[in-house]
């Protein structure tokens, strides 16, 4: 299982141009890899976490930059990075859920 971390930012303006282009590229990478790696029985997915309380986001919030950069998303309601890890662990534990 190959997991590419992406976000809604690949489909709609979020943060800045570089962020959106990077996430759109991540989506395409996951999609195209899924096609090419299927013959090797390797699944590929793009995982879209919600708002995540990363160290970087928490630091932006501390500096007072989060609201403007995120468009007012509520970081206090964000998920932990471990939450995404648990989602990936579930996909690995239940391979049938990938089909």
N, C-alpha and C positions, 0 to 999 in steps of 0.2 A: 504494500500500500504506500503510495506516494501522496503526501498531503501538501498542497500549496496554500499558504495563508493569503487570502484575498479579502475583499470587502465590497460593500455596495459602492464604494468610491470608484470602482472600475466601470460603473454604469451611470453614475450621476456625480456632478461636481462635489468634491469634498476636499477640504484643506487647500490644495493647490494643484496646478497642472501636473507636476512630476508625480505626485501621489496617485492621481487618477490614471495617468498613462501607465504607471508601474502596476497598478492593480488590474487594469484592463489587459496588460501583457500577461500577468499571472493567470488570469482567467483563460486566456487563449492557450497558454502553455499547458495548463491542466487538461483542457479539452483535447488538444492535439496529441498530447502524450497518452491520453486514455485510448485514443484510436491506435496509435502505433504500438503501444505496449500490451494491448489486449491479447495478441497472439502469444505473449509470454506469460499470460495469466497474472498480469500486474495491474491492479486498480489504481486510478489516479483521480483525485478529487480536489476541488477548490473549496476550502473551508471559509465561510463568512462568519467570523465571530461578530458579536454585537460590539457595543462600546466596551473597550477593555481598559482596565485600570493598570496600564503598564507603568513602569518607572518613568518613562518619558512623558506620558500623559499626566501623571500625577505631578511631575515637576513643572509642566506647562501650567497646570492649574495653580500650583503654588506661586508661580510668577505672575499670575493674573492673565495669562494668554489663552487659556483653554476655551473660554466662551466664544471669543472671536474666531479662533482657528477652527473650532468644531461646529460653528453655527448654532451654539447654544445647547449642545447635547449635555445631558445630565451625567457627569462622570461619577457622581456618588452612587448612581444606579448601575454602573458598569460592572461587567463580569471580571473575574480574576483570570490571569493567563492559564491557571491550572484548569479552569472550566473547559477550555478548548482541548487541553490534553486529555481530559476525561472523555470527551467526545471521540477523539481519535482512538483511545484505548477501547471504547465500546465498538467502534467499527472493526478494529482488529480482533476483538473477542467474538464478534458475530459476523463472520464474512458473508453470510447469506443476506445481510442487510444491505450489502453493496450492489446487489443485482436488481 
